[in-house]
Amino acid sequence: MIERYNLFLHEFSQEASKELQLFSIIAQSFFQPFSLMDNLLVIMTALTAGPGLGFNRAMLFLTEGDGLKGQFWLGPASAEEAESIWHVLSTPGIGYPEIIEHNRSLLTSAEADALTQRAKKLSYPLYKEPALIPALTGSARQMILVRDARNEPTVDRHFVETVGTDEFLCIPLVSQKEVLGEIILDNAITKAPITGREIELASICGLMAGNYVYTAKLQKRIVDMKKVAAMGEMAMFVTHQLRNPLVTIGGFADQLLDPHTGERKKRRNIQIIRNEIRRLEKILLRLSQFLRIDVREKVAVDVRDMLNLVREQVQPRIAGRRIILDTEIEAGLRLILCDPTHVGEAVRNVLDNAIEAVDEGGRIDVRAYREGTEWAVIAVQDNGQGIPEAIKGKIFDTFVSTKEKGMGLGLVYVKRVVDACGGRIEIQSAEGRGTTFKLYFQTEPRAKGAKP
């Protein structure tokens, strides 16, 4: 006999232990693609979901510079609203996701918005002397339970007036070296005293919230570093690509200005300068294609018309090399969903690569066909050199190319177009035997009654 159980509880039970309620709610953040603020809302929900956890309200501060800045304030604004919330929580079958969604909606309600607006007006320097609560909690990196706040000299007077209660718990959100924020908890509605057990459970939530904030900041730093590195790499790449043709143009232009240069040499120089200008135009075109991809809405694109146009564009390149280019489109396949501006250029890029990969007299097959009911495939197969094993896993990385004068942007552009259209790319390649690129696009479903 076997018994099966969910990894975490989906339904809220007021009879469940305080610990089980707490961790069941927090577990939601592990299974959903939440943003940082959503994850923090999960923590705040775990601290305030119903009377069983003990806390009526939770206020969130995050650090901005060297100070704490209020973000939002979760909880009822009055006893009437508290009773309404607890009534919702007692509804049979309610789940933890519904509680979190309910709290998210509370933050946009008129009453809760008033609380949050009050919280957003609060800001406190962390390291100003003498440090007052709530800033003292962060600078000292300690949890502080405040009782009889109105008579406590270490509590900021304006903060006491804002929270409107004499007892509250301050939890710092910290990493090993940084103060990241703070959570303030109170029982302003029920007036229930904050117990030692509740403080222990709240401390766990504080550690998790601090970890969420620190992880988010770390991810942002990594992304920023990657952007800076990419910009530096792009600058070096553009400089390298533009330097050679510009130096060539400058050198031959100087010769044109020399009165001793003969007419025949001048014509040769002008031809070279014109070729280099065209090379510059091609480089700039590739860069502009790479930078401006913006597929806002997928539209129906006629596969046959698109492939016929691409074939016409590459015909001059294959004519003199005796390359066989065969195109076949499955009967009944007419439309794919993508961006009409970019999809043809993406297929052209793949076809250009195939043309450069095959030897004189080589063969390239282009096939368009359905795969299942939702996908159309445009496959480009060549019998060329294949992709070297050393770069197989990097062909979609920026500036990686198998060609001596390649820019390494063509396949990056193709992938960005296909991704933006909701598709995918599959590649099969063997050195010396050729390569097949399969571009998958969503296809318009067949109309009812239409023949397959």
C-alpha positions as CSV (number, residue, x, y, z in Angstrom):
1,M,0.0,0.0,0.0
2,I,1.2,3.5,-0.8
3,E,0.0,6.9,0.3
4,R,0.4,10.1,-1.7
5,Y,0.7,13.7,-0.3
6,N,1.1,17.1,-1.9
7,L,4.5,18.8,-1.5
8,F,2.7,21.7,0.3
9,L,-0.8,22.3,1.5
10,H,-3.1,24.1,-0.8
11,E,-6.0,24.8,1.6
12,F,-5.9,27.1,4.6
13,S,-7.0,25.6,7.9
14,Q,-7.4,27.7,11.0
15,E,-7.0,24.5,13.0
16,A,-3.5,23.9,11.6
17,S,-0.5,24.7,13.8
18,K,0.9,28.2,13.6
19,E,4.2,26.7,12.2
20,L,2.4,24.7,9.5
21,Q,0.3,27.8,8.4
22,L,3.5,29.9,8.2
23,F,5.6,27.5,6.1
24,S,2.7,26.4,3.9
25,I,2.2,30.0,2.8
26,I,5.9,30.7,2.3
27,A,6.1,27.6,0.2
28,Q,4.0,29.3,-2.4
29,S,7.0,31.5,-3.4
30,F,9.0,28.3,-4.3
31,F,6.4,27.2,-6.9
32,Q,5.4,30.4,-8.7
33,P,7.5,32.9,-10.8
34,F,7.0,35.8,-8.4
35,S,8.9,39.1,-8.6
36,L,10.7,40.4,-5.5
37,M,7.7,42.4,-4.3
38,D,5.5,39.4,-4.8
39,N,7.8,37.2,-2.8
40,L,7.9,39.8,0.0
41,L,4.1,39.9,-0.1
42,V,4.1,36.2,0.4
43,I,6.2,36.7,3.6
44,M,4.0,39.5,4.8
45,T,1.0,37.3,4.1
46,A,2.5,34.5,6.1
47,L,2.8,36.9,9.0
48,T,-0.7,38.3,8.8
49,A,-2.9,35.6,7.3
50,G,-5.7,35.3,9.9
51,P,-5.8,35.5,13.7
52,G,-3.9,32.2,14.0
53,L,-0.5,33.7,13.2
54,G,-1.1,36.6,15.7
55,F,-0.1,39.7,13.7
56,N,-2.7,42.1,12.4
57,R,-0.5,44.3,10.2
58,A,2.9,44.3,8.6
59,M,4.8,47.3,7.3
60,L,7.7,46.9,4.8
61,F,10.8,49.2,4.6
62,L,13.6,48.7,2.1
63,T,16.9,50.5,2.1
64,E,17.5,53.4,-0.3
65,G,21.0,54.8,-0.1
66,D,21.8,55.1,3.6
67,G,18.2,55.1,4.8
68,L,15.0,53.1,5.2
69,K,12.1,54.0,2.9
70,G,8.5,52.7,3.4
71,Q,7.2,50.5,0.6
72,F,3.7,49.2,1.7
73,W,1.6,48.4,4.7
74,L,-0.4,45.2,4.7
75,G,-3.4,44.6,7.0
76,P,-6.8,45.9,7.9
77,A,-7.3,49.6,8.5
78,S,-10.1,49.1,11.0
79,A,-11.7,46.4,13.2
80,E,-14.6,46.2,10.7
81,E,-12.2,45.4,7.8
82,A,-10.3,42.9,10.0
83,E,-13.6,41.0,10.7
84,S,-14.3,41.0,7.0
85,I,-10.9,39.6,6.1
86,W,-11.1,36.9,8.8
87,H,-14.5,35.9,7.4
88,V,-13.0,35.4,4.0
89,L,-10.3,33.3,5.5
90,S,-12.8,31.0,7.2
91,T,-14.6,30.3,3.9
92,P,-14.5,26.5,3.2
93,G,-12.0,25.4,0.5
94,I,-10.0,28.7,0.4
95,G,-6.4,28.0,-0.5
96,Y,-3.1,29.8,0.2
97,P,-2.8,31.2,-3.3
98,E,-6.3,32.8,-2.9
99,I,-5.1,34.4,0.4
100,I,-2.0,35.9,-1.3
101,E,-4.1,37.1,-4.2
102,H,-6.6,38.6,-1.7
103,N,-3.8,40.5,0.0
104,R,-2.5,41.7,-3.3
105,S,-5.9,43.2,-4.0
106,L,-6.0,44.7,-0.6
107,L,-2.9,46.8,-1.4
108,T,-4.8,48.5,-4.2
109,S,-8.1,49.0,-2.3
110,A,-9.0,52.5,-1.1
111,E,-8.5,51.6,2.6
112,A,-5.3,49.7,2.2
113,D,-4.0,52.3,-0.2
114,A,-4.4,54.9,2.5
115,L,-2.2,52.7,4.8
116,T,0.4,52.2,2.1
117,Q,0.5,55.9,1.3
118,R,1.2,56.6,4.9
119,A,4.0,54.1,4.9
120,K,5.5,55.5,1.7
121,K,5.9,58.9,3.4
122,L,8.1,57.4,6.1
123,S,11.9,57.5,5.7
124,Y,14.7,57.2,8.3
125,P,18.5,57.6,8.0
126,L,20.1,54.4,9.2
127,Y,23.3,55.8,10.7
128,K,22.4,59.1,12.1
129,E,23.1,59.6,15.8
130,P,21.3,59.1,18.0
131,A,19.6,56.3,16.1
132,L,15.9,56.0,16.9
133,I,13.5,53.1,16.2
134,P,12.8,52.0,13.5
135,A,16.2,52.9,12.2
136,L,17.9,51.5,15.3
137,T,16.7,48.0,14.4
138,G,18.6,48.1,11.1
139,S,21.8,49.8,12.3
140,A,22.0,47.5,15.3
141,R,21.0,44.4,13.1
142,Q,18.8,43.2,15.9
143,M,15.1,42.4,16.4
144,I,13.5,44.9,18.8
145,L,10.1,44.4,20.5
146,V,8.7,47.8,21.6
147,R,6.2,48.0,24.4
148,D,4.7,51.3,25.8
149,A,6.0,53.0,22.7
150,R,4.7,56.5,23.6
151,N,6.8,56.5,26.7
152,E,9.9,55.0,25.1
153,P,12.5,57.7,24.3
154,T,14.3,55.5,21.7
155,V,11.2,55.5,19.4
156,D,10.7,58.2,16.8
157,R,7.6,60.2,17.9
158,H,6.3,60.6,14.3
159,F,6.5,56.8,13.8
160,V,4.5,56.1,16.9
161,E,1.8,58.5,15.7
162,T,1.8,56.8,12.3
163,V,1.4,53.2,13.6
164,G,-1.1,54.2,16.3
165,T,-0.2,51.4,18.7
166,D,2.1,51.0,21.7
167,E,3.4,47.6,20.9
168,F,5.1,46.4,17.8
169,L,8.0,44.2,16.6
170,C,10.8,45.4,14.4
171,I,12.6,42.8,12.3
172,P,15.8,43.8,10.3
173,L,16.3,42.4,6.8
174,V,20.0,41.8,6.5
175,S,22.7,40.0,4.6
176,Q,26.1,39.3,5.9
177,K,27.3,42.8,5.2
178,E,24.3,44.9,4.3
179,V,21.1,46.2,5.9
180,L,18.5,45.6,3.3
181,G,15.2,46.6,4.9
182,E,12.9,46.1,7.8
183,I,9.5,44.6,8.7
184,I,7.3,46.2,11.4
185,L,4.6,43.9,12.9
186,D,1.8,44.9,15.3
187,N,-1.6,43.8,16.7
188,A,-3.3,47.1,16.6
189,I,-6.7,45.6,15.9
190,T,-6.9,42.7,18.4
191,K,-4.6,44.3,21.0
192,A,-3.2,40.8,21.6
193,P,0.3,40.8,23.2
194,I,3.2,39.6,21.0
195,T,4.6,36.4,22.4
196,G,8.0,34.9,22.4
197,R,6.9,32.1,20.1
198,E,5.6,34.6,17.6
199,I,8.9,36.5,17.7
200,E,10.8,33.2,16.9
201,L,8.6,32.5,13.9
202,A,8.7,36.1,12.7
203,S,12.5,36.0,12.8
204,I,12.5,33.1,10.3
205,C,10.3,35.2,8.0
206,G,12.8,38.0,8.4
207,L,15.7,35.9,7.4
208,M,13.8,34.6,4.3
209,A,12.7,38.1,3.3
210,G,16.3,39.4,3.7
211,N,17.5,36.5,1.5
212,Y,14.9,37.4,-1.2
213,V,16.0,41.1,-1.2
214,Y,19.7,40.2,-1.3
215,T,19.2,37.6,-4.1
216,A,17.3,40.2,-6.1
217,K,20.0,42.8,-5.6
218,L,22.7,40.2,-6.5
219,Q,20.9,39.2,-9.7
220,K,20.5,42.9,-10.7
221,R,24.2,43.4,-10.2
222,I,25.0,40.4,-12.3
223,V,22.7,41.6,-15.1
224,D,24.2,45.1,-14.9
225,M,27.7,43.6,-15.1
226,K,26.7,41.6,-18.1
227,K,25.3,44.7,-19.8
228,V,28.5,46.6,-19.2
229,A,30.6,43.7,-20.5
230,A,28.3,43.3,-23.6
231,M,28.6,47.1,-24.3
232,G,32.4,46.9,-24.1
233,E,32.4,43.9,-26.3
234,M,30.1,45.5,-28.8
235,A,32.3,48.7,-28.8
236,M,35.4,46.7,-29.5
237,F,33.6,44.6,-32.2
238,V,32.3,47.7,-34.0
239,T,35.7,49.4,-33.8
240,H,37.3,46.4,-35.3
241,Q,34.8,45.9,-38.0
242,L,34.8,49.6,-39.1
243,R,38.5,50.3,-38.7
244,N,39.7,48.2,-41.7
245,P,37.4,49.6,-44.4
246,L,37.8,53.2,-43.0
247,V,41.7,52.8,-43.1
248,T,41.4,51.4,-46.6
249,I,39.2,54.3,-47.8
250,G,41.4,56.8,-46.2
251,G,44.6,55.4,-47.8
252,F,43.1,55.3,-51.3
253,A,41.5,58.7,-50.9
254,D,44.9,60.2,-50.1
255,Q,46.3,58.7,-53.3
256,L,43.4,60.3,-55.3
257,L,44.5,63.7,-53.9
258,D,48.1,63.1,-55.1
259,P,48.5,65.0,-58.4
260,H,51.0,62.4,-59.7
261,T,48.4,59.6,-59.5
262,G,47.5,58.4,-63.0
263,E,43.9,58.1,-64.3
264,R,44.0,54.3,-64.4
265,K,45.1,54.1,-60.8
266,K,42.4,56.7,-59.8
267,R,39.7,54.5,-61.3
268,R,41.0,51.5,-59.5
269,N,41.1,53.5,-56.2
270,I,37.5,54.7,-56.7
271,Q,36.4,51.1,-57.3
272,I,38.1,50.0,-54.1
273,I,36.6,52.9,-52.1
274,R,33.1,52.1,-53.5
275,N,33.5,48.4,-52.5
276,E,34.6,49.4,-49.0
277,I,31.7,51.8,-48.6
278,R,29.3,48.9,-49.5
279,R,31.1,46.8,-47.0
280,L,30.5,49.5,-44.4
281,E,26.8,49.7,-45.4
282,K,26.5,45.9,-44.9
283,I,28.1,46.1,-41.5
284,L,25.8,48.9,-40.4
285,L,22.8,47.0,-41.8
286,R,23.6,43.9,-39.8
287,L,24.1,46.0,-36.7
288,S,20.8,47.8,-37.2
289,Q,19.0,44.5,-37.7
290,F,20.4,43.1,-34.6
291,L,19.5,46.1,-32.4
292,R,16.0,46.9,-33.7
293,I,14.1,43.6,-33.4
294,D,10.7,44.5,-31.9
295,V,7.9,42.0,-32.6
296,R,4.9,43.6,-31.0
297,E,2.2,41.5,-32.7
298,K,2.4,38.3,-34.7
299,V,0.6,38.4,-38.0
300,A,-0.1,35.8,-40.7
301,V,2.7,35.5,-43.2
302,D,2.3,33.6,-46.4
303,V,5.1,30.9,-46.4
304,R,5.2,30.5,-50.2
305,D,5.4,34.2,-51.0
306,M,8.1,34.6,-48.3
307,L,10.2,31.7,-49.5
308,N,9.9,32.7,-53.2
309,L,11.2,36.2,-52.3
310,V,14.1,34.8,-50.3
311,R,15.0,32.5,-53.2
312,E,15.0,35.4,-55.6
313,Q,17.3,37.4,-53.3
314,V,20.0,34.6,-53.1
315,Q,19.8,33.5,-56.7
316,P,22.7,35.7,-57.9
317,R,24.9,34.1,-55.2
318,I,24.3,30.5,-56.2
319,A,24.1,31.0,-60.0
320,G,27.9,31.2,-60.6
321,R,28.7,28.4,-58.2
322,R,26.4,25.7,-59.7
323,I,24.7,25.2,-56.3
324,I,21.4,23.3,-56.4
325,L,18.7,25.0,-54.4
326,D,15.5,22.9,-54.1
327,T,12.4,24.3,-52.3
328,E,9.4,22.2,-51.3
329,I,6.3,23.4,-49.4
330,E,3.7,21.0,-48.0
331,A,0.3,21.2,-49.6
332,G,-2.1,23.1,-47.5
333,L,0.5,25.0,-45.5
334,R,0.0,28.7,-46.3
335,L,0.4,30.9,-43.2
336,I,2.7,31.1,-40.2
337,L,2.4,33.6,-37.4
338,C,5.4,36.0,-37.1
339,D,6.6,39.4,-38.0
340,P,6.5,39.9,-41.8
341,T,9.5,42.3,-41.7
342,H,11.9,40.0,-39.8
343,V,10.9,36.4,-40.7
344,G,12.0,36.6,-44.3
345,E,15.3,38.2,-43.3
346,A,15.8,35.5,-40.6
347,V,15.3,32.7,-43.2
348,R,17.6,34.6,-45.6
349,N,20.3,34.6,-42.9
350,V,20.1,30.8,-42.5
351,L,20.2,30.3,-46.2
352,D,23.2,32.7,-46.6
353,N,25.0,30.5,-44.1
354,A,24.2,27.4,-46.0
355,I,25.4,28.9,-49.3
356,E,28.7,29.8,-47.7
357,A,29.0,26.4,-46.1
358,V,28.7,24.3,-49.3
359,D,31.3,23.9,-52.0
360,E,30.8,24.6,-55.6
361,G,28.2,22.2,-57.0
362,G,26.8,21.7,-53.5
363,R,23.1,21.2,-52.6
364,I,20.7,23.0,-50.3
365,D,17.1,21.8,-49.6
366,V,14.5,24.1,-48.2
367,R,11.4,22.4,-46.8
368,A,8.3,23.9,-45.2
369,Y,5.8,21.6,-43.6
370,R,3.4,21.1,-40.6
371,E,4.4,19.3,-37.4
372,G,1.3,18.6,-35.4
373,T,-1.6,21.0,-35.5
374,E,0.1,24.0,-34.0
375,W,3.6,24.2,-35.6
376,A,5.0,24.9,-39.0
377,V,8.7,24.1,-39.7
378,I,11.0,25.8,-42.2
379,A,14.0,23.5,-42.6
380,V,17.2,24.5,-44.4
381,Q,19.5,21.5,-45.1
382,D,22.9,21.7,-46.7
383,N,25.7,19.2,-47.5
384,G,28.5,21.6,-46.6
385,Q,31.2,21.7,-44.0
386,G,29.1,21.3,-40.9
387,I,29.5,23.2,-37.6
388,P,32.8,22.5,-35.7
389,E,32.3,20.7,-32.4
390,A,34.2,23.4,-30.6
391,I,31.6,26.1,-31.2
392,K,28.4,24.0,-31.6
393,G,27.1,25.2,-28.2
394,K,28.0,28.8,-28.9
395,I,26.6,29.5,-32.4
396,F,23.9,31.7,-30.9
397,D,26.3,33.7,-28.8
398,T,27.1,37.3,-30.0
399,F,30.2,37.7,-32.3
400,V,30.8,33.9,-32.6
401,S,31.3,33.0,-36.3
402,T,32.8,30.1,-38.3
403,K,33.6,32.5,-41.2
404,E,36.9,34.4,-41.4
405,K,35.1,37.7,-42.1
406,G,31.9,36.8,-40.3
407,M,30.4,39.2,-37.8
408,G,28.8,36.6,-35.6
409,L,25.4,38.4,-35.6
410,G,23.4,36.5,-38.2
411,L,22.4,33.5,-36.1
412,V,21.9,35.8,-33.0
413,Y,19.4,37.8,-35.1
414,V,17.7,34.6,-36.3
415,K,17.2,33.3,-32.8
416,R,15.9,36.6,-31.5
417,V,13.4,36.8,-34.3
418,V,12.2,33.2,-33.8
419,D,12.0,33.6,-30.0
420,A,10.1,36.9,-30.4
421,C,7.6,35.0,-32.6
422,G,7.1,32.4,-29.9
423,G,9.0,29.7,-31.9
424,R,12.1,27.6,-31.4
425,I,15.2,26.4,-33.4
426,E,16.6,22.9,-33.7
427,I,19.9,22.1,-35.3
428,Q,21.5,18.9,-36.6
429,S,25.1,19.1,-37.8
430,A,28.1,16.9,-38.4
431,E,31.5,18.1,-39.5
432,G,32.0,17.3,-43.2
433,R,28.5,16.1,-43.7
434,G,26.4,19.2,-43.5
435,T,23.9,21.1,-41.3
436,T,20.1,21.3,-40.9
437,F,18.4,24.2,-39.3
438,K,14.7,23.8,-38.3
439,L,12.8,27.0,-37.6
440,Y,9.6,26.4,-35.8
441,F,6.7,28.9,-36.0
442,Q,3.2,28.8,-34.8
443,T,0.8,28.3,-37.7
444,E,-2.8,29.5,-38.2
445,P,-5.1,26.6,-37.3
446,R,-7.0,25.1,-40.2
447,A,-10.5,26.4,-40.6
448,K,-13.3,24.0,-39.7
449,G,-14.1,21.8,-42.7
450,A,-10.9,22.7,-44.5
451,K,-9.0,19.8,-46.1
452,P,-5.7,18.9,-44.5
